[in-house]
């Protein structure tokens, strides 16, 4: 450190230096946290895309036991099955889709198990826009009889502790959906611990809900946030250097030290000046000849 900047050893400037380092360290930690989130979400999305793109298989083949937990290896997998809806339709209110207000149409599906037993599977048939002035009865209506279905497996949600409204649930927890639908598991009937999105149902109703689609979140924003935090950390050191230079300049003014003259800036010649120079050069060559 030169004598001109010896003031940086003062208590005030040591405090500024410590604060600068702390700010830079916090920014570095926040950037590393955002990078970790970026990597985690990138891996999660890669799993979603890998499972989503696998061919559909029969439900009983992929999920031979109804108590099997749907984890990373099974979530979003596509399955096919036959079945029929039992009980009443169930509404899941106020769960938005793509940033817009929406309600979901839930139901209980009875499907055959691998050993001939019957399973009860909670399903999300899709969504419809929330509208207090429109009767959603037709959107919630269930098709009758045997159906051919294409489903996507999802892990069950935790039960809600809110007071239940008849015909509604606040979470897609299989037991609560069954209770709201009035569906009773008869002896020999098993309840799955997962639920499913309905991709296709044949036949369907005249005005079915809109099927859910696999989300494609933008995980790259976390990488952008990481770069921003690291940039802020570098700017903290740059700000420290700028403040130190301004402090030195102010001290020089107080001590009567003349500031260093500015370096002359080269001026770009105009086209006319370039043309005049070329004419003078040609005239000089002619006269010398």
C-alpha positions as CSV (number, residue, x, y, z in Angstrom):
1,X,0.0,0.0,0.0
2,X,1.5,3.3,-1.1
3,X,1.7,6.3,1.2
4,X,-1.0,8.0,-0.7
5,X,-3.5,5.4,0.4
6,X,-2.2,5.0,4.0
7,X,-5.6,6.3,5.1
8,X,-7.1,2.8,4.3
9,X,-5.4,1.6,7.6
10,X,-7.7,3.9,9.6
11,X,-10.5,2.3,11.7
12,X,-13.2,3.7,9.5
13,X,-11.7,2.3,6.3
14,X,-10.9,-1.1,8.0
15,X,-14.6,-1.2,8.9
16,X,-15.6,-0.4,5.3
17,X,-13.3,-3.2,4.1
18,X,-14.7,-5.7,6.6
19,X,-18.3,-4.8,5.5
20,X,-17.3,-5.1,1.8
21,X,-15.9,-8.6,2.4
22,X,-19.0,-9.6,4.4
23,X,-21.3,-8.4,1.6
24,X,-19.2,-10.2,-1.0
25,X,-19.3,-13.4,1.1
26,X,-23.1,-13.3,1.5
27,X,-23.5,-12.7,-2.3
28,X,-21.2,-15.6,-2.9
29,X,-23.2,-17.9,-0.6
30,X,-26.5,-16.8,-2.2
31,X,-25.1,-17.5,-5.6
32,X,-23.9,-20.9,-4.6
33,X,-27.4,-21.6,-3.1
34,X,-29.1,-20.6,-6.4
35,X,-26.6,-22.8,-8.3
36,X,-27.5,-25.8,-6.1
37,X,-31.2,-25.1,-6.7
38,X,-30.5,-24.9,-10.5
39,X,-28.8,-28.3,-10.4
40,X,-31.5,-29.9,-8.3
41,X,-34.3,-28.6,-10.5
42,X,-32.4,-29.6,-13.6
43,X,-32.2,-33.2,-12.3
44,X,-35.8,-33.2,-11.3
45,X,-37.0,-31.9,-14.7
46,X,-34.7,-34.5,-16.4
47,X,-36.5,-37.2,-14.4
48,X,-39.9,-35.8,-15.3
49,X,-39.1,-35.7,-19.0
50,X,-37.6,-39.2,-18.9
51,X,-40.7,-40.7,-17.2
52,X,-43.1,-38.6,-19.3
53,X,-41.7,-39.9,-22.6
54,X,-41.7,-43.6,-21.7
55,X,-44.4,-45.6,-23.5
56,X,-47.7,-46.4,-21.7
57,X,-47.9,-49.8,-19.9
58,X,-50.8,-51.5,-18.1
59,X,-51.4,-50.1,-14.6
60,X,-51.2,-53.5,-12.9
61,X,-47.8,-54.1,-14.6
62,X,-46.3,-50.9,-13.4
63,X,-48.0,-50.8,-10.0
64,X,-48.6,-54.4,-8.9
65,X,-49.3,-53.4,-5.3
66,X,-51.7,-50.6,-4.5
67,X,-49.7,-49.7,-1.4
68,X,-46.6,-49.0,-3.5
69,X,-45.4,-45.4,-3.1
70,X,-45.1,-43.4,-6.3
71,X,-41.5,-42.1,-6.2
72,X,-39.2,-40.5,-8.6
73,X,-39.0,-43.7,-10.7
74,X,-42.8,-43.8,-11.2
75,X,-44.1,-40.3,-11.1
76,X,-45.4,-39.0,-14.4
77,X,-45.3,-42.5,-15.9
78,X,-48.2,-43.2,-18.3
79,X,-50.4,-46.3,-17.7
80,X,-53.5,-47.7,-19.3
81,X,-56.4,-49.4,-17.6
82,X,-60.1,-50.2,-17.8
83,X,-62.5,-49.1,-15.0
84,X,-65.6,-47.3,-14.0
85,X,-66.3,-44.3,-11.8
86,X,-68.0,-45.0,-8.5
87,X,-69.5,-42.5,-6.0
88,X,-70.1,-38.9,-6.7
89,X,-67.9,-36.3,-8.4
90,X,-65.6,-34.3,-6.1
91,X,-64.4,-30.7,-6.6
92,X,-61.0,-29.4,-5.7
93,X,-61.5,-25.6,-5.6
94,X,-59.1,-22.8,-6.0
95,X,-56.1,-24.6,-7.4
96,X,-54.9,-22.4,-10.3
97,X,-53.5,-23.7,-13.6
98,X,-51.0,-21.8,-15.6
99,X,-51.4,-18.7,-13.4
100,X,-55.2,-18.6,-13.8
101,X,-58.0,-19.4,-11.3
102,X,-59.3,-22.9,-11.7
103,X,-61.1,-25.7,-9.9
104,X,-60.3,-29.4,-10.5
105,X,-62.7,-32.3,-11.1
106,X,-61.8,-35.3,-9.0
107,X,-63.4,-38.8,-8.9
108,X,-62.9,-42.3,-7.6
109,X,-62.1,-44.9,-10.3
110,X,-62.6,-48.6,-9.7
111,X,-60.0,-50.6,-11.7
112,X,-59.0,-54.3,-11.8
113,X,-55.9,-55.3,-9.9
114,X,-53.3,-57.8,-11.1
115,X,-54.9,-60.8,-9.3
116,X,-58.5,-60.0,-10.1
117,X,-59.3,-57.9,-7.1
118,X,-60.8,-54.4,-7.3
119,X,-58.9,-51.2,-6.6
120,X,-60.2,-47.8,-5.9
121,X,-58.0,-45.1,-7.4
122,X,-58.5,-41.3,-6.8
123,X,-58.1,-39.4,-10.1
124,X,-57.9,-35.8,-11.2
125,X,-59.9,-35.6,-14.4
126,X,-58.8,-32.1,-15.2
127,X,-59.7,-28.5,-14.5
128,X,-62.2,-25.8,-15.5
129,X,-62.0,-22.0,-14.9
130,X,-63.3,-20.8,-11.6
131,X,-66.5,-18.9,-12.2
132,X,-68.9,-18.0,-9.3
133,X,-71.7,-17.4,-11.8
134,X,-71.5,-20.7,-13.7
135,X,-72.9,-24.0,-12.6
136,X,-70.0,-26.5,-12.8
137,X,-72.3,-29.5,-12.7
138,X,-71.7,-30.5,-16.4
139,X,-67.9,-30.1,-15.9
140,X,-68.0,-32.4,-12.9
141,X,-70.4,-35.0,-14.4
142,X,-69.0,-38.5,-14.7
143,X,-69.4,-40.8,-17.7
144,X,-71.3,-44.0,-17.0
145,X,-70.3,-47.6,-17.6
146,X,-66.9,-49.2,-18.4
147,X,-64.2,-46.9,-19.6
148,X,-60.8,-47.1,-21.4
149,X,-58.4,-44.8,-19.6
150,X,-54.9,-43.4,-20.0
151,X,-53.5,-42.1,-16.8
152,X,-50.4,-40.4,-15.3
153,X,-49.3,-41.6,-11.9
154,X,-48.8,-39.0,-9.1
155,X,-47.7,-39.3,-5.4
156,X,-50.6,-38.8,-3.0
157,X,-50.8,-35.5,-1.2
158,X,-50.9,-35.1,2.5
159,X,-54.4,-35.0,4.0
160,X,-55.8,-31.5,4.7
161,X,-56.7,-30.5,8.3
162,X,-59.2,-28.0,7.1
163,X,-62.9,-28.6,7.6
164,X,-64.3,-30.6,4.8
165,X,-67.2,-29.3,2.7
166,X,-69.5,-31.9,1.2
167,X,-68.4,-32.8,-2.3
168,X,-65.1,-31.0,-2.0
169,X,-61.6,-31.6,-0.8
170,X,-58.6,-29.3,-0.3
171,X,-55.9,-31.9,-1.1
172,X,-55.7,-35.0,-3.3
173,X,-55.4,-37.4,-0.4
174,X,-57.0,-40.7,-1.5
175,X,-58.9,-41.4,1.7
176,X,-60.4,-37.9,1.8
177,X,-61.4,-38.1,-1.9
178,X,-63.1,-41.4,-1.3
179,X,-65.0,-39.9,1.7
180,X,-66.1,-36.8,-0.3
181,X,-67.2,-39.1,-3.1
182,X,-69.2,-41.3,-0.8
183,X,-67.3,-44.3,-2.2
184,X,-67.0,-47.3,0.2
185,X,-64.3,-49.9,-0.1
186,X,-66.2,-53.2,0.0
187,X,-64.6,-56.3,1.4
188,X,-61.8,-57.3,-1.0
189,X,-61.5,-53.9,-2.5
190,X,-58.1,-52.1,-2.0
191,X,-57.4,-48.4,-2.0
192,X,-54.3,-47.1,-3.7
193,X,-51.9,-44.8,-1.9
194,X,-51.3,-42.8,-5.0
195,X,-53.5,-40.9,-7.4
196,X,-53.5,-40.3,-11.1
197,X,-54.2,-37.6,-13.7
198,X,-56.6,-38.6,-16.4
199,X,-55.0,-38.1,-19.8
200,X,-57.9,-39.8,-21.8
201,X,-61.1,-41.4,-20.9
202,X,-63.3,-43.2,-23.5
203,X,-66.2,-42.6,-23.6
204,X,-66.4,-39.2,-21.9
205,X,-69.0,-36.6,-21.2
206,X,-70.3,-33.8,-23.4
207,X,-68.4,-31.1,-21.6
208,X,-65.5,-32.8,-19.8
209,X,-62.8,-30.8,-17.8
210,X,-59.6,-29.9,-19.5
211,X,-56.9,-32.6,-18.9
212,X,-53.9,-31.6,-16.9
213,X,-50.6,-31.4,-18.8
214,X,-47.1,-32.1,-17.4
215,X,-45.5,-28.8,-16.3
216,X,-42.3,-27.5,-18.0
217,X,-40.9,-25.1,-15.4
218,X,-38.1,-22.8,-16.3
219,X,-35.2,-23.9,-14.0
220,X,-32.7,-21.7,-15.9
221,X,-33.8,-18.6,-13.8
222,X,-31.9,-20.0,-10.8
223,X,-28.7,-20.0,-12.9
224,X,-29.4,-16.4,-13.8
225,X,-29.9,-15.5,-10.2
226,X,-26.6,-17.2,-9.2
227,X,-24.7,-15.1,-11.8
228,X,-26.5,-12.0,-10.5
229,X,-25.5,-12.6,-6.9
230,X,-21.8,-13.3,-7.9
231,X,-21.8,-10.1,-9.9
232,X,-23.1,-8.2,-6.9
233,X,-20.2,-9.6,-4.9
234,X,-17.7,-8.4,-7.4
235,X,-19.4,-5.0,-7.5
236,X,-18.9,-4.7,-3.7
237,X,-15.1,-4.8,-4.2
238,X,-15.4,-2.4,-7.2
239,X,-17.5,0.0,-5.0
240,X,-14.8,-0.2,-2.3
241,X,-12.1,0.8,-4.8
242,X,-14.2,3.7,-6.2
243,X,-14.9,5.1,-2.7
244,X,-11.1,4.9,-1.9
245,X,-10.2,6.8,-5.1
246,X,-12.8,9.5,-4.4
247,X,-11.5,9.8,-0.8
248,X,-8.0,10.2,-2.1
249,X,-9.1,12.8,-4.6
250,X,-10.9,14.8,-1.9
251,X,-7.8,14.7,0.3
252,X,-5.7,16.0,-2.5
253,X,-8.1,18.9,-3.0
254,X,-8.0,19.7,0.7
255,X,-4.2,19.6,0.6
256,X,-4.0,21.9,-2.5
257,X,-2.5,19.2,-4.7
258,X,-3.3,19.9,-8.3
259,X,-5.0,17.0,-10.0
260,X,-3.2,15.2,-12.8
261,X,-4.0,16.8,-16.1
262,X,-6.3,14.7,-18.2
263,X,-4.7,12.6,-21.0
264,X,-5.3,14.2,-24.3
265,X,-7.9,12.3,-26.3
266,X,-7.2,11.6,-29.9
267,X,-9.7,13.1,-32.3
268,X,-11.0,11.1,-35.2
269,X,-10.2,12.9,-38.5
270,X,-13.1,13.9,-40.7
271,X,-13.5,12.7,-44.3
272,X,-12.6,16.2,-45.5
273,X,-9.3,16.2,-43.5
274,X,-8.4,12.8,-44.8
275,X,-9.1,14.0,-48.4
276,X,-7.0,17.2,-47.9
277,X,-4.1,15.1,-46.5
278,X,-4.2,12.8,-49.5
279,X,-4.2,15.8,-51.9
280,X,-1.2,17.4,-50.1
281,X,0.7,14.1,-50.2
282,X,0.1,13.8,-54.0
283,X,1.1,17.5,-54.5
284,X,4.3,16.9,-52.5
285,X,5.2,13.9,-54.6
286,X,4.6,15.8,-57.8
287,X,6.8,18.8,-56.7
288,X,9.6,16.5,-55.6
289,X,9.5,14.7,-58.9
